[in-house]
Amino acid sequence: MATLVHPQQNPLDLNVVGTRKGPWLIRVNAVMAEEESENVSLQLVLHSLDEEHPAETRRLYAVLPGSDLEIPQQRVLIADHIRKWIEHTEGNGFLDLGSRLSSG
């Protein structure tokens, strides 16, 4: 698995996710590789782009297989999980996608 040194090299960085709560910008703040696993931990900062809540930000810590970041179809699934998390939760939180996304 390739180590992502800079969060800005992460393919999720600067993506916009459309939700029922308006659009949200994904910023990857930190990437940490787990030593005994193929998973990576992402520290994400989600910025609301909705004109009614322009200053709203949320933090999301996500664990997922690092190889999924290299596959465009898997990145779509990751973004969909983030979208659902935004829609169904409030505040900051954690999202565990550590098992293969395609198996669920």
Secondary structure, 3 states (H helix, E strand, C coil): CCCCCCHHHCCCCCEEEEECCEEEEEEEEEEEECCCCCEEEEEEEEEECCCCCCCCEEEEEEEEEHHHHHCHHHHHHHHHHHHHHHHHCCCCEEEECCCCHHHC
